[in-house]
Amino acid sequence: MLLAMLLLLTSCSNRNKEKLVFNNGATQPAVSESVEDKPAAANGSDNPEVQVQVAAESGNEENSIPQTAASNPSGFGLKDRAPYLRHSPLAIVPDAGQLRRFITDMRSTAVMSMTLSDDPEKVSETCEALVYGGEPGCGTLIISAHYCDLTYTGTFLNKFDCRKQYDYLTSANGFEKHPLSWLGCMGGEGKASAGDVIFWFNNAGEPVNAGLITAADSSFIETVVSAGEGLTASFELNANNIGSCLNGAEIIRIRYPDSEYQIFAFLTGEMGYSKAASCGILANIYKESSYRTGGDSVMGICQWTADRKQSLMDWCSENRLDYTSLYGQLKYMQHELRTDFSILDSFLLSCGDTEDDAFNAAKEWCIQFEKPAEAYTVGTDRGMLAKETIYPMYGG
């Protein structure tokens, strides 16, 4: 009955949209006209998928989103991540424009909205009917994410299946999750942001629906929820009107670690350095660039200049990486260390895990890799920064 009412509202709505039809007969609403149109199709699997076409467009198969899951307990492994997410927690951070388009587009799909001014019981009943009454899936969420390139960046998996999407976000990408009751507006102390995702679970513990948080403050969240048949509804929710939809719901916070921690994780994980050696490198990168990747005559986290800057650009181009990205610069830094700076690399790999090792690593990095004027004096200063400030944070 409720779904029929929504279908009627849709036929009368001035936002009624053309439908995308997949080869299994399922439909999803087309995205907002403000989002760049890109092809989407199904691949014949049991669950409809958005086929990201970047590989065909760029000629680079590595840029395509993987279509199969690895055989491990969580269902996902390194090969299932987008290129930018293969060395978790290293990630490309979606820009503000992508997130704004994603939120705007999800809002535009809603054929019904209920606010805090509506009767709380009616809000609760309607939300429960939509969350648990339709077919499991998060197709509308992923359609919008795809058209805003958030499947290409690896933020979301290009599958509509709720279980696979939930496992991908929490296991493969490692995004933080909490019970929905953790939020301040639900009686807890946590805080949500627009762009976070809610999953609702049935009594068997399986995720059956997902909603995008499109607005949030200390008193409520606004979320767009799938209503089945390719339709969505918008709800302003808090502890007073959410009712049973609070139970068995989780919020996933779509947050990326800051650059400092991403670099540290890369050094210890991808490079194999000890925590102390990594702290020594962090001290130098902080002094060189404050972890910023931009620049003009000098570029990036290590402040490459002249021939080394050109080599950074050329190597990244040859390896299909963005030389202005943190990932591209870390991979080039790795290339330099394993080739032109192999003696320094061997020294760093041999470092122990004490505060003195952090000091020595910072000093040697400065002398051999950065090579500033008065390198020994500068290296000693950076060694002290690594030993007294950075190592106590990361090395303990």
N, C-alpha and C positions, 0 to 999 in steps of 0.2 A: 504493500500500500504506500509506504513511504517512498519507495523507489519510483512508483508510478507518479506520485506527486512531483518528484524531482524531474522526471521526464517531461511532465506537463509544463513545469516551470521553464525547462530548457527550451521547449518549443516556442514559448512566449518571450523568451529573453532576447534582448537586442545583442547579447554576446554569444548567441548560438553559433557554434563553430562547425566548419567542415570537419569530417571525421577521417582519421587515418585507418585504413582497413588492412589487416594482416591476413596472411594466407591460411590461418586457422579460424578465420571468421571473427576474431576479437577486434574490437574497435577501441580507439583512444582518441581524445579530442586533439585536434591540431593545436599547435602552440600559437602564442600571440604573434600578431603580425610584426611586432617590434623586434622579434628574434629572427636572426638570419635563417632563411630556409635551407635545410640540408636534407638529403635523402635518408629515409628510414625504411627498413624492410625486415621481414622475418626470415629466419634461416631454416625453418622446418623442424626445429626442436620441439620438445613437449611444451616448453614455455616460450612465448614470443619474446624476441630480443630486438633491440635496436642495433642495427649493423652500422657501426661507425665507419665512415668511408674515407677517413684521412689517409689510409694507406694507399688506396687507389688514386687519390687526388695528388699525393706527394711522391708516389713511387717508392715509398719507404715502408716495407712490411713491418718493421719494428715499431712503427707508430700505431699500429692497429691494436685495439683492445682485445686481449685473449678471450677465446670463446669456450675453453674447457677448464675444468677444475683439476687441481693436482690431487693425487691420492694421498691425503693425510687427514687426520681426524677432523680438522676444522673445515676441510673441503677446499682450502685455498693455500697456495704456496707462493714462493717468490715469482714464479713464471706467470702467475695470475695477476700480478700488479702491473699497472701502467709503468712505462719506463722510468718515470720520475719517482715512483714509489718503491722501487725494487730494493732500496737500501734503507728500510725503515729505521728511524723516523724521517729520513731525508725525503722531502716532498716539494713539489711545486705548489705554491700557495695561489689559489684562484684569486684573480684580481677583483677589486670592488665592483667593477662593471658587470662581470659575470654573475656575481652573487645578487646584484640588484636585478638583473634580468631574470634570474631564476625565481626570485621572490615575486617579482611583478607578474611573471608568466603564470606561476602557480595560483596567485590570487585571481588572475583573469579567467581561470577555468572554473571557478566556483559558481554554481547556479543557485546557491542559497547561502545566506550568512545569518548567524545568530550572535548577538553581542551580550555584554554584561547587563544591559537593560532589559533583556528578555527574561521571562519567567524561568528561574533556575531549574525547576523540575522538568519543564519542557525542553530546556537545553540538554539536560542530562539524558532524558529519554531519547531525544533525537540523535545525539552523539553516539549513544550506545547502539541504537539501531543501525546507524551507518557503519560504525567501526566493526561490529560483529555480524551484521546481517548480510553483507555482500560476499562475493567470491574473494578469497584471499589473493592479494597481489598489491603491487605498488607501481603499476604501469604508468599512471599519469605523472607521478613523481619522477620516474626515470626518463619519460619522454621529454619533460621540461629540462631535466638535467642534461640530457643529450644535446638538445638544441642550444644550450648555453655552454657547451664544450666541457661540462663537468664529468662526463664519462671519459673523454679523451685525456684529461689531466689525471684521471685515476681516482677522483674523489668518490665517484659512484661506479658500481659495476653495471654493465649494460645488459642487465637481466631484470625481468619483472618479478621473479620469484622472491617472496618476502624472506624466506629462510636464507637463500643464497645472498641476498642483499645485506641482511643483518650480519651474517658471518663475515662477509667481505669487509664491511665497515668496522666491525669490532675486532676481528681476528687478523685479516690480511693487512688492513690499514692501521689497526690498533687505536681507533678513536675511543675516547673516554666515554663510559656509559654509566648511568645512574638510574635508580627507580624514579619514576616521575614525581613521586612524593618528596624527592630530594629538593625540588625547586621551592624557593621562598613563597611563591604564590600558591603552592600546594601544601604549605605547612612546614617545609624544610628550610634550609639555609642557602641552597644553591641558586645559581643564576643562569638563565638561558639567553641565547642571542638569536636573532633572525638568521636562518640558515641551518639551525640545528634540526634534528630529525627525531620524531617519536615513533616507536614501534609498539603495537598492541598485541598481546599474546592470548591464546585461548587456554582452556583449562588443561590441555595436554602440553602446554609450554611451547607451542608453535606460534611464530609471528603470523598474524593474519591481516594486518593493515598497517600502513605507515602514513604519517602526516608530516608536512614541513612546517616548522615554526616560522611564521612570516613577520611577527612582531612580538616583543616581550619587554616587560618591565617588572618591577617588584610586586605588582598587584595582579597581573594576568599574563597569559600567553595567547596569541592568536595563531591558530593552526589550520591548515587546509588539509582535509581528510578525503580519501577516496570514498565515493558513494556507490561504486559499482557502475557498470555500463559506460565506463569512460567519463563519469561525472565526478565532481568534487563539491564539497561544502566547506564553508569557513566558520570557525567557532572561536569566540573569545572565552577562554576558560580560566577558572581558578578553583580554589578549594570549595567554594560555595555552590558551584554549578556543575562540576565535572562528574559527580556521582560515581557510579561503578567503573567508569572509564579510567579512574585513577589506579584501580587494581590491575596488576599484571602489565603495566605499561612502563616502558623505559625510554629515557631521553639519551640520544647519542650526540655528544658535543663535537661538532665538526671544527676541530682546532688543530693547527699545526704547531709543532715546537718552534721556538725562536731560533735564529740563525746560529747563535752560540752553541746551543745544545745539538743542533743538526750537525755542525762541524765536529763537535766532540764525538758524537755517535759514529760519524764516518771514519774518524781517525782510529777509534778503538775497534770498530767493527770491520770496515772495509780494508783499512790499512794494517790492522793487526798490532797497533802500538799499545803500550801500557797506558794506564790512566795518567801516570806521571809524565810520560813523554808527550801525550796528547795535551796535557795542561801547559807544557812548555811551548808547544806550537800555538795554542790558543792565545797565550800571552803576546806572542809576536803578531798574530793576525789582528788581535785587538788594537795593538799599538799602530799597526800599519793602516788599518781601514775601519776599525770599529765594526767589523763583520759586514760592511757594505760591499755590494757587488758592482756598483757603478763606477764611473770615472771617465776621463777624457784622455789626456796625455799619459796618465797612469791609470791602470784599470784593475778593479776588483779587490778581492779579499787580501791578496798578497801584493797589491800595488805593482803589478807587472808594467814594465815600461819598455820603450824602444823595441829591440828585436824580440824580447821575451813576450811583450804584449802582442806583437804580430804573430808569434808562434802560438800563443793562446788562441787567437782568432782563427788561424789556419787549422790547428789541430781539432778544435771544436767543430769547425765546418766539415772537415773530413770525416768526423765521427758522428755527424748529425746531432750535435749538441749546441745549445744556445750559450755562447761565450759570456753573456751577461747574467746567466743564471747561476745560482749557488752550486747546483749539481754539476753544470759544465765546468765551472772553475775548480771544484774539488777533484773532478776526474782528470783535468789537465794537471793540477798539482800532483796528483798521484803519478801521472805519466812522467813528469819531470823527475820526481824522486826515484822512480824505478829505472830511469835512464841517465840523465845528466847529473843527478845528485845521488847516485847509488851508494857512495861512501857515507853520506849523511843518513840515508835510508837505513843502512846496516847499523849505524850507531843508534838510531832511534829504536830499531827493532830489538836491540840488545839492552835497552834501558830497563832498569828495575822499576819499582813502584813506591818510591819514597819521595819525600819533599826535596831531597838533594838531587834525585833523578830529574824531577821537574825543573829544578834550577839549571842543571847541566844541559838538558834538552833544549830549554829556551835559549841558552847562551850559544850553543852550537848551531841551532837553527838560524839565529840572527847572523852569526859570523859566516856561515856557509851558504845559506839560502837567500837571505835578504841583503847582506853585504852593504850595510849603510856606512857612512863616514864614521870614524871612531867606533868601529864595530865591537871592539872588546868592551869599551865603556857602555855602549848602548846594550850590548848583550848581557852584561852584568845587571843592568837595571831591569831588563826584561826577565832575567832569571829570578830576581827577587820578587817581581810581580807574580810569576808562576808559583814560586815557593810559598809566598806569604798570603796571597789572595786567591788564586785560582785553584791550586791544589787542595786547600781545605774545603772547597765547594764540591769538587769532582773526584778527588782522590780518596776520600774517606770511606 
